């Protein structure tokens, strides 16, 4: 007689990591590495309650980032279901060590490139939507000028349908 196997219990938390080597790092459609290769990696902690924390890192082109050659992202949030809709609420901080030590042509010190965002995402069936709201100047855009880019936002829409055999 074959013994019945018990399902493995669901852990209270998981810790996962990732490493990527890519030909270019693109963010919202723009190269971050000047069309050069990138090495990226991160670590994620997820609790069964829905809370999560993570860190992700990538090299960036220092000429594009006021001398910074590294992007370090720190994020956290809470995922939960509300009926048939899955929700994700959280925050994300893009940090560029040593970025922001530059001055404009008038000698005015430019601020940091760091960007803080709050987001809310929802998924239902094949559809996803995510709204991100910037709490700081958009990656330093407008620093040293009268332009204020606080309150910038981004909307990401998605549709994914599994066609089977690895196609979607």
LINTAPE-V61584 format. One record per pair of residues at least 12 apart in sequence whose ideal C-beta (glycine too) atoms are under 6 Angstrom apart, sorted by sequence separation. I is the first residue (numbers start at 1). J is the second residue. D is the distance in whole Angstrom. If there is no record, write none. Layout:
BEGIN
i = <I	I>
j = <J	J>
d = <D	D>
END
This chain:
BEGIN
i = <43	77	100	137	25	42	58	77	100	119	23	42	76	99	138	57	117	118	22	41	56	75	96	117	21	40	134	55	74	95	116	20	38	116	133	38	54	73	94	115	19	132	53	72	93	18	115	131	71	92	17	113	130	34	51	70	91	113	16	32	33	50	68	129	50	90	111	15	50	68	128	65	67	68	89	14	111	127	25	66	88	110	126	13	65	66	67	110	126	87	126	12	66	108	85	86	85	104	66	65>
j = <55	89	112	149	38	55	71	90	113	132	37	56	90	113	152	72	132	133	38	57	73	92	113	134	39	58	152	74	93	114	135	40	58	136	153	59	75	94	115	136	41	154	76	95	116	42	139	155	96	117	43	139	156	61	78	97	118	140	44	60	61	78	96	157	79	119	140	45	80	98	158	96	98	99	120	46	143	159	58	99	121	143	159	47	99	100	101	144	160	122	161	48	102	144	122	123	124	144	113	113>
d = <6	6	4	5	4	6	5	2	6	4	6	3	6	4	4	5	5	5	5	6	4	4	5	5	6	4	4	5	5	5	4	4	6	5	5	5	5	5	4	6	4	5	4	5	5	5	5	6	6	5	5	5	4	4	5	6	5	4	5	5	5	5	4	5	5	6	6	5	5	5	4	5	6	3	5	5	4	6	5	5	4	5	6	5	5	6	6	5	6	5	5	5	4	4	6	5	5	5	6	6>
END
